[in-house]
Amino acid sequence: MPPESAHFIGLFLLKILNSVGLLKIFFPIRKTNFTPRKFFGLEFRNTLGVAAGLDKNGDFVDVLDSLGFGFIEIGTTTPKPQKGNPKPRVFRYTSSKAVINRLGFNNKGVDYLASKIKNKKFNAIIGVNIGANKTSTREKRIEDYKICFEKIYQYADYVTVNISSPNTPELRNLHDPNELEKIFKSINSIKIKNASKIPVFLKISPDEDDGIIEKILKIYKDLQICGLIVSNTSIDKNILENCQHEGGISGKPLFNKSSELLRKIKQIDDEVFLIGVGGVFSKDDYQNKISDGASLIQVYTGFIYEGPSIVKKILSS
Ligand SMILES: Cc1cc2nc3c(=O)[nH]c(=O)nc-3n(C[C@H](O)[C@H](O)[C@H](O)COP(=O)(O)O)c2cc1C
């Protein structure tokens, strides 16, 4: 079965199991294994989360919540719905435990996503990852983040600004400090106007050079960004043996590259709040990311390969 269909059908089956109360029997969670932590006033029941992209529209939040994740980042969502790139656009490299995707922010739009979390209660912390439509260019791209933020901040526990997907042409140009400043200034002005204290994170690419990282860290401080999510997928084909497709590489081959970036950031500024993501498949991987400076950890490709039992494997003592 093509990976994209397998992904959807897998989540759909879990949703059915959840709706008839069987999910907790197949994948029981022991609350005794949870170590709650509080960050930015938010109570995380544990520090293992779902990375953005797994549930782009908020259709599976209930399932992921029942599986025991401490936080669930839904999206990337954009102001208008869009189809994304032509299929096939997700490729499995099973022997390397990797995935290449070039989905291109296929999603049902921010209004749909908002309807999925509005007035609902979950045990997990809910983050919303926001992006720009492919058809938006230049200033309109900046405006897209503002539109998404305005429509979502009342319903989310935190928001992530995603400038690091490699599958929307030129999106990564938004790592440019001038562009970033515009995005965060407009988001901060909405927060001030509405007296909102919602934490806003920035998700970065693992492929940027040191100069850009240093500039981002300056903006992080100047514009009170709450944390960095490190990292998105990589377009560096050197990390994946026999790489045959264009797109973003995730999974085991990304582990070292994304962890190196965590360490680099901590070396430059020890106080940055970090969320580590990239190639986490086991408890050891999870603990290594924590040793490298991350306070929260996310998984995506590990969930695809290991299945829902990854939560228990990582969190059990
Ligand atoms: C199929 C697929 C779709 C993704 N979609 C998104 C997305 O919409 N937004 C985003 O910020 N990251 C997206 N990502 C990146 C992941 O959130 C994560 O940063 C990356 O895959 C590294 O983690 P992993 O090795 O655990 O998969 C996607 C990854 C995959 C594999």
The ligand as an SDF file (V2000), in Angstrom:
LIG
                    3D

 31 33  0  0  0  0  0  0  0  0999 V2000
    5.0830   12.6990    6.1570 C   0  0  0  0  0  0  0  0  0  0  0  0
    5.5820   13.8600    6.9690 C   0  0  0  0  0  0  0  0  0  0  0  0
    4.8670   15.0570    6.9920 C   0  0  0  0  0  0  0  0  0  0  0  0
    5.3270   16.1490    7.7480 C   0  0  0  0  0  0  0  0  0  0  0  0
    4.5960   17.2960    7.7650 N   0  0  0  0  0  0  0  0  0  0  0  0
    5.0070   18.3370    8.5450 C   0  0  0  0  0  0  0  0  0  0  0  0
    4.2440   19.5180    8.6420 C   0  0  0  0  0  0  0  0  0  0  0  0
    3.1530   19.6310    8.0800 O   0  0  0  0  0  0  0  0  0  0  0  0
    4.7350   20.5300    9.4010 N   0  0  0  0  0  0  0  0  0  0  0  0
    5.9190   20.4520   10.0930 C   0  0  0  0  0  0  0  0  0  0  0  0
    6.3040   21.3970   10.7850 O   0  0  0  0  0  0  0  0  0  0  0  0
    6.6660   19.3270   10.0270 N   0  0  0  0  0  0  0  0  0  0  0  0
    6.2380   18.2780    9.2750 C   0  0  0  0  0  0  0  0  0  0  0  0
    6.9770   17.1330    9.2220 N   0  0  0  0  0  0  0  0  0  0  0  0
    8.2670   17.0940    9.9630 C   0  0  0  0  0  0  0  0  0  0  0  0
    8.1120   16.4460   11.3320 C   0  0  0  0  0  0  0  0  0  0  0  0
    7.2430   17.1810   12.1640 O   0  0  0  0  0  0  0  0  0  0  0  0
    9.4760   16.2970   12.0380 C   0  0  0  0  0  0  0  0  0  0  0  0
   10.0010   17.5930   12.2680 O   0  0  0  0  0  0  0  0  0  0  0  0
   10.4780   15.5200   11.1980 C   0  0  0  0  0  0  0  0  0  0  0  0
    9.8550   14.4680   10.5080 O   0  0  0  0  0  0  0  0  0  0  0  0
   11.6080   14.9380   12.0530 C   0  0  0  0  0  0  0  0  0  0  0  0
   11.0930   14.0490   13.0390 O   0  0  0  0  0  0  0  0  0  0  0  0
   11.0480   12.4480   12.8560 P   0  0  0  0  0  0  0  0  0  0  0  0
   12.4090   12.0050   12.4220 O   0  0  0  0  0  0  0  0  0  0  0  0
   10.6160   11.9260   14.2070 O   0  0  0  0  0  0  0  0  0  0  0  0
   10.0330   12.1710   11.8040 O   0  0  0  0  0  0  0  0  0  0  0  0
    6.5350   16.0370    8.4820 C   0  0  0  0  0  0  0  0  0  0  0  0
    7.2540   14.8360    8.4530 C   0  0  0  0  0  0  0  0  0  0  0  0
    6.7900   13.7550    7.7260 C   0  0  0  0  0  0  0  0  0  0  0  0
    7.5750   12.4700    7.7260 C   0  0  0  0  0  0  0  0  0  0  0  0
  1  2  1  0
  2  3  1  0
  2 30  2  0
  3  4  2  0
  4  5  1  0
  4 28  1  0
  5  6  2  0
  6  7  1  0
  6 13  1  0
  7  8  2  0
  7  9  1  0
  9 10  1  0
 10 11  2  0
 10 12  1  0
 12 13  2  0
 13 14  1  0
 14 15  1  0
 14 28  1  0
 15 16  1  0
 16 17  1  0
 16 18  1  0
 18 19  1  0
 18 20  1  0
 20 21  1  0
 20 22  1  0
 22 23  1  0
 23 24  1  0
 24 25  2  0
 24 26  1  0
 24 27  1  0
 28 29  2  0
 29 30  1  0
 30 31  1  0
M  END
$$$$
